[in-house]
Amino acid sequence: MEFLYDYIIEQALIVVPVLLVIGQVLKNTPKMLDWLIPYILLFLGVLFTIGIMGINMPAIVQGILVSGAAVFANQLYKQYSSKDGGNK
């Protein structure tokens, strides 16, 4: 996980698990379309990092990065936990 420190500032790393939990809640919400979840997480990630860093371009970039890290972590978990390893 140390490679994340090259791109995501330490203060923004707390947003990744928060987005993972929010994504799981959204996934379990009835009538929530799956394709909307990454966009919602992107919006929230940018919003949260703006809250941490203030309104500036690096905060927006950090929001995009933490959102991507959260979605990527979720996909890694799903692939790892699938019974056939993702091979069909």
C-alpha positions in Angstrom: 0.0 0.0 0.0 3.0 2.3 0.2 2.8 3.0 -3.5 -0.4 5.0 -2.8 1.7 7.5 -0.9 3.4 8.5 -4.2 0.1 9.8 -5.5 -2.4 10.3 -2.7 -1.6 12.5 0.2 -1.8 11.0 3.7 -4.7 13.1 4.8 -6.9 11.9 1.9 -6.2 8.2 2.4 -8.9 8.1 5.1 -11.5 8.8 2.3 -10.7 5.4 0.6 -12.3 3.2 3.2 -15.1 5.7 3.7 -15.9 5.4 0.0 -15.7 1.6 0.2 -18.3 1.5 2.9 -20.6 4.0 1.1 -20.2 2.0 -2.1 -21.2 -1.2 -0.3 -24.3 0.6 1.2 -25.2 1.9 -2.3 -24.8 -1.6 -3.8 -27.2 -3.1 -1.2 -29.8 -0.3 -1.8 -32.8 -1.5 -3.7 -33.3 0.1 -7.1 -29.8 1.6 -7.1 -28.3 1.1 -10.6 -24.8 -0.4 -10.5 -23.4 1.9 -13.2 -24.3 5.0 -11.1 -22.2 3.9 -8.0 -18.8 4.8 -9.4 -20.1 8.3 -10.4 -21.6 8.8 -7.0 -18.3 7.7 -5.3 -16.4 10.1 -7.6 -18.6 13.0 -6.6 -18.3 12.2 -2.9 -14.6 11.6 -3.2 -14.0 15.0 -4.7 -16.4 16.6 -2.1 -14.6 14.9 0.8 -11.1 15.9 -0.4 -12.3 19.5 -0.9 -13.5 19.3 2.7 -10.0 18.2 3.8 -7.9 20.4 1.5 -10.1 23.3 0.6 -11.3 24.3 -2.9 -8.4 23.9 -5.3 -7.3 21.8 -8.2 -5.1 19.4 -6.2 -8.1 18.6 -4.0 -10.1 17.7 -7.1 -7.3 15.5 -8.4 -7.0 13.8 -5.0 -10.7 13.2 -5.0 -10.5 11.5 -8.3 -7.5 9.4 -7.1 -9.2 8.2 -3.9 -12.4 7.4 -5.8 -10.4 5.3 -8.2 -8.5 3.6 -5.4 -11.8 2.7 -3.7 -13.4 1.3 -6.9 -10.2 -0.6 -7.7 -10.0 -2.0 -4.2 -13.6 -3.2 -4.5 -12.9 -4.9 -7.8 -9.8 -6.6 -6.4 -11.9 -7.9 -3.5 -14.7 -9.1 -5.8 -12.2 -10.9 -8.2 -10.3 -12.5 -5.3 -13.5 -13.7 -3.5 -15.1 -15.1 -6.7 -15.2 -18.9 -6.7 -13.8 -19.3 -10.2 -11.2 -16.6 -10.0 -12.9 -14.5 -12.6 -12.2 -17.1 -15.4 -15.2 -18.1 -17.5 
